[in-house]
């Protein structure tokens, strides 16, 4: 310990005598530690930590192959998604989502939120259940019910983790939505900056849309299916 203290005192005197070098060394160490922390955080989230789904290795993204116009992984059109869901033999089910941006007002500081409109089976395909409350129903989607699930982050940030938030009415784009549930802390789907999920509202016109391509489609492989078989189909 005496030797260590003597070394520290000696090092401190040297650093005081060369303040320019000391500043550069400190900055270099800070940048190096920060960069390594950022890289490890990304690797931990993407590669090391398992996805927060039931049997995540059986969850697949499905795209349209539009290589002829330069898009090997094109976002699907709604009508194509419904055809795939009805005709495929390799997935237990398929769900669709699209991004949404909405303003929340009326119960605090206005915020711009980013979320997703999803088909009612979205959470069951991923094998995820809300931390509190429930997911949407098919009937709510058909009837364009204004219900919403919020992220754990939004629940903590805006509502201080209050359990009475369930069934509370909030204003999204000046429309009244009822909070049906709160998602788990670690739930994420493709983007961590999602704060809400609402029904996608499948209307006859939406179901028939084949010319507009804007969905993200996720599917769950059957127990006896393989990625190779699914890709071939």
Secondary structure, 3 states (H helix, E strand, C coil): CHHHHHHHHHHHHHHHHCHHHHHHHHHHHHHHHHHHHHHHHHHHHHHHCCCCCCCHHHEEEECEEEHHHCEEEECEEHHHHHHHHHHCCCEEEEEEEEEEEEEEECCCCCEEEEEEEECCCHHHHHCCCCCEECCCCHHHHHCCCCEEEECHHHHHHHHCCCHHHCCCEEEECCEEEEEEEECCCCCCCCCCCCCEEEECCCCHHHHHCCCCEEEEEEEEECCCCCHHHHHHC
